[in-house]
Amino acid sequence: MFARYLGAAAIAGSLFLAPHAAAAQAQADLALVMAVDVSASINDERFKLQREGIAEGLTSRAVLDAVAAGPRQTIELAIVEWSEQQSVLVDWTVIRGRAELDAVVDALRAKERPQVGWRTNVGGGIAKAAALFDTAPLVADRSVIDVSGDGQHNIGKLTAEDARDVAVANDITINGLPITSGEEPEVDVWYKQHVVGGPGAFMIVANGHVNFADAMRMKLALEVAGQVPGVWLAEAGQAR
């Protein structure tokens, strides 16, 4: 394990640093990077479901209430879409209420799908998301990456597990939102083993792409509130 961590650190190198100095005064309850799979398995219909599911989740009453209930009533959010490469869809946005969330949703609905290849580089997606914490505008109590996707890592030297281990060593928690399908019915098992990690980490499984919005809404509300499901693994509102 130690040798693998050293290898991952050597590969990741300058990709990302610790999210903030421990002694700094927190100004936000949460810094959240959403890392979203846009590889070949995410066809145009699934892509639209993902974008709209994220939009619905962010503007849901549960998420708005969770932001308002936080000690600082402030979170900061960025969104990365990834396949073989990665693209920042929404750079860091400080969110204190509906107006800022609406601006993020406008970007989700307006921007074109990025040209980042077609294969599934989960490790690269995690590393890109983790790198963003070094430029977060506010110091946050919690740093979380929310990885969603419907397939296993199949390209890239930095594996998902190695990228996860380096991120967790830098005080970042990684939660998972695997999307099961006929092509990848056991992707949730793979996410549990290779993606999720860190203090308070959990998974919400979308049982098919049509349930992505429900899973995302539940997951975002829990993440913003700093809570976990009653069980470590849940499926679109139903405990597994």
C-alpha positions as CSV (number, residue, x, y, z in Angstrom):
1,M,0.0,0.0,0.0
2,F,2.8,2.4,0.9
3,A,4.7,1.7,-2.3
4,R,1.5,2.3,-4.3
5,Y,0.9,5.6,-2.6
6,L,4.5,6.7,-3.4
7,G,4.0,5.7,-7.0
8,A,0.7,7.7,-7.1
9,A,2.3,10.7,-5.5
10,A,5.1,10.6,-8.1
11,I,2.7,10.4,-11.0
12,A,0.4,13.1,-9.5
13,G,3.3,15.3,-8.5
14,S,2.3,18.8,-9.1
15,L,-1.3,18.0,-10.1
16,F,-2.7,19.0,-6.8
17,L,-1.8,20.3,-3.3
18,A,-3.5,20.3,0.1
19,P,-6.8,22.2,-0.1
20,H,-5.9,24.8,2.5
21,A,-3.7,25.4,5.6
22,A,-5.2,23.7,8.6
23,A,-4.7,26.8,10.8
24,A,-6.6,29.1,8.4
25,Q,-10.0,30.4,9.4
26,A,-12.8,28.7,7.6
27,Q,-15.1,30.9,5.5
28,A,-17.3,28.3,3.9
29,D,-19.0,25.2,5.2
30,L,-18.1,23.1,2.1
31,A,-15.9,23.2,-1.0
32,L,-17.4,20.8,-3.5
33,V,-16.1,19.7,-6.9
34,M,-18.5,17.6,-9.0
35,A,-16.6,15.4,-11.4
36,V,-18.9,14.1,-14.0
37,D,-18.4,11.3,-16.6
38,V,-18.9,12.3,-20.2
39,S,-17.3,9.3,-21.9
40,A,-18.7,7.4,-24.9
41,S,-21.2,5.4,-22.7
42,I,-22.9,8.8,-21.9
43,N,-24.8,9.2,-25.2
44,D,-26.6,12.4,-26.0
45,E,-29.8,11.4,-24.1
46,R,-27.8,10.4,-21.0
47,F,-25.7,13.6,-21.2
48,K,-28.9,15.7,-21.1
49,L,-30.2,13.7,-18.2
50,Q,-27.0,14.3,-16.3
51,R,-26.9,18.0,-17.0
52,E,-30.5,18.5,-16.1
53,G,-30.2,16.2,-13.1
54,I,-27.4,18.3,-11.7
55,A,-29.4,21.4,-12.3
56,E,-32.5,20.0,-10.5
57,G,-30.4,18.8,-7.6
58,L,-28.6,22.1,-7.1
59,T,-31.9,24.1,-7.1
60,S,-33.9,21.7,-5.0
61,R,-35.4,22.8,-1.7
62,A,-33.3,20.3,0.2
63,V,-30.1,21.8,-1.1
64,L,-31.2,25.4,-0.6
65,D,-32.3,24.5,3.0
66,A,-28.9,22.8,3.7
67,V,-27.0,25.8,2.5
68,A,-29.1,28.1,4.7
69,A,-28.7,25.8,7.7
70,G,-24.9,25.8,7.6
71,P,-22.9,27.7,10.3
72,R,-21.6,30.1,7.5
73,Q,-24.5,29.7,5.1
74,T,-21.9,29.5,2.4
75,I,-20.5,26.8,0.1
76,E,-18.2,27.0,-2.9
77,L,-18.7,24.8,-6.0
78,A,-16.9,23.8,-9.2
79,I,-17.9,21.3,-11.8
80,V,-15.6,19.2,-14.0
81,E,-16.6,17.0,-16.9
82,W,-14.2,14.2,-17.8
83,S,-13.5,11.4,-20.2
84,E,-9.9,10.8,-21.5
85,Q,-9.2,14.5,-20.6
86,Q,-11.0,16.9,-18.4
87,S,-12.8,20.2,-18.9
88,V,-13.9,22.7,-16.2
89,L,-17.6,23.3,-16.9
90,V,-18.1,25.7,-13.9
91,D,-15.2,27.3,-12.1
92,W,-15.3,28.1,-8.4
93,T,-18.6,29.8,-7.6
94,V,-19.4,31.0,-4.1
95,I,-22.9,30.1,-3.2
96,R,-25.0,31.7,-0.5
97,G,-28.5,31.3,-2.0
98,R,-30.7,30.8,-5.0
99,A,-29.2,33.6,-7.2
100,E,-25.8,32.0,-7.3
101,L,-27.2,28.5,-7.9
102,D,-29.3,29.9,-10.7
103,A,-26.1,31.2,-12.4
104,V,-24.6,27.7,-12.2
105,V,-27.7,26.2,-13.7
106,D,-27.7,28.7,-16.5
107,A,-24.1,27.5,-17.4
108,L,-25.1,23.9,-17.2
109,R,-27.9,24.5,-19.7
110,A,-26.0,26.8,-22.0
111,K,-22.6,25.2,-22.5
112,E,-21.8,22.7,-25.1
113,R,-20.6,19.2,-24.4
114,P,-16.8,19.3,-24.1
115,Q,-14.5,17.5,-26.6
116,V,-12.4,15.4,-24.1
117,G,-12.2,12.0,-25.8
118,W,-14.4,8.9,-25.3
119,R,-12.7,6.5,-23.0
120,T,-13.0,6.5,-19.2
121,N,-10.2,8.1,-17.2
122,V,-11.6,8.1,-13.7
123,G,-8.1,8.7,-12.2
124,G,-7.6,11.8,-14.3
125,G,-11.1,13.1,-13.4
126,I,-10.3,12.7,-9.7
127,A,-6.9,14.4,-10.1
128,K,-8.3,17.3,-12.0
129,A,-11.0,17.8,-9.4
130,A,-8.5,17.6,-6.6
131,A,-6.2,20.2,-8.3
132,L,-9.0,22.8,-8.2
133,F,-8.9,22.9,-4.4
134,D,-5.7,24.8,-4.5
135,T,-7.4,27.7,-6.2
136,A,-10.7,27.7,-4.1
137,P,-11.5,31.3,-3.2
138,L,-12.6,30.5,0.4
139,V,-11.2,28.2,3.1
140,A,-13.8,25.6,3.8
141,D,-14.5,23.3,6.7
142,R,-14.9,20.3,4.4
143,S,-13.4,19.5,1.0
144,V,-15.4,16.9,-1.1
145,I,-15.2,15.5,-4.6
146,D,-18.4,14.0,-6.0
147,V,-17.6,11.5,-8.7
148,S,-20.4,10.3,-10.9
149,G,-20.2,7.9,-13.9
150,D,-21.3,4.7,-15.4
151,G,-18.0,2.9,-16.1
152,Q,-14.7,1.7,-14.8
153,H,-11.3,3.3,-15.4
154,N,-9.9,2.0,-18.8
155,I,-7.2,4.6,-19.8
156,G,-4.6,6.8,-18.1
157,K,-1.5,6.0,-16.1
158,L,-2.9,7.4,-12.8
159,T,-5.5,4.8,-11.7
160,A,-8.7,5.8,-9.9
161,E,-7.5,4.1,-6.7
162,D,-4.1,5.9,-6.7
163,A,-5.8,9.3,-7.4
164,R,-8.2,8.7,-4.6
165,D,-5.4,7.8,-2.2
166,V,-3.5,11.0,-2.9
167,A,-6.6,13.1,-2.6
168,V,-7.6,11.5,0.7
169,A,-4.1,12.1,2.0
170,N,-4.7,15.8,1.3
171,D,-7.9,15.9,3.5
172,I,-10.3,15.5,0.6
173,T,-13.3,13.2,0.9
174,I,-14.5,11.4,-2.3
175,N,-18.1,10.4,-2.6
176,G,-19.5,8.3,-5.4
177,L,-22.6,8.3,-7.6
178,P,-22.2,5.3,-9.8
179,I,-24.9,4.7,-12.5
180,T,-25.7,1.1,-13.0
181,S,-26.8,-0.1,-16.5
182,G,-27.1,-3.1,-18.6
183,E,-23.5,-2.5,-19.9
184,E,-22.0,-2.0,-16.4
185,P,-24.4,-3.6,-13.8
186,E,-21.7,-3.9,-11.2
187,V,-20.1,-0.4,-11.5
188,D,-21.3,0.4,-8.0
189,V,-19.1,-2.4,-6.6
190,W,-16.2,-1.0,-8.6
191,Y,-16.8,2.5,-7.3
192,K,-16.9,1.2,-3.7
193,Q,-13.5,-0.5,-4.1
194,H,-11.6,2.1,-6.2
195,V,-13.2,5.5,-6.0
196,V,-14.9,6.3,-2.6
197,G,-12.7,7.3,0.3
198,G,-12.0,9.7,3.1
199,P,-13.8,10.7,6.3
200,G,-17.5,10.4,6.1
201,A,-17.4,9.1,2.5
202,F,-20.5,7.4,1.0
203,M,-22.2,6.4,-2.2
204,I,-25.6,7.0,-3.7
205,V,-26.3,4.6,-6.6
206,A,-28.5,5.7,-9.6
207,N,-30.3,2.5,-10.7
208,G,-30.1,3.4,-14.4
209,H,-29.6,6.8,-16.0
210,V,-33.3,7.8,-15.6
211,N,-32.8,7.8,-11.8
212,F,-29.7,10.1,-12.0
213,A,-31.6,13.2,-10.9
214,D,-33.1,11.6,-7.8
215,A,-29.8,10.2,-6.8
216,M,-28.0,13.5,-7.4
217,R,-30.6,15.5,-5.4
218,M,-30.3,13.2,-2.4
219,K,-26.5,13.2,-2.6
220,L,-26.1,16.9,-2.9
221,A,-28.4,17.6,0.1
222,L,-26.4,15.2,2.2
223,E,-23.1,16.6,1.1
224,V,-24.1,20.2,1.7
225,A,-25.5,19.3,5.1
226,G,-22.4,17.3,6.1
227,Q,-24.5,14.2,6.6
228,V,-24.3,10.6,5.4
229,P,-27.2,8.2,4.6
230,G,-28.6,6.0,7.3
231,V,-26.6,3.3,5.6
232,W,-23.2,3.8,3.9
233,L,-24.7,2.8,0.5
234,A,-28.1,3.9,-0.8
235,E,-29.9,3.6,-4.1
236,A,-31.8,6.6,-5.4
237,G,-33.7,6.9,-2.1
238,Q,-33.9,3.3,-1.1
239,A,-31.4,1.7,1.3
240,R,-29.5,-1.3,-0.1
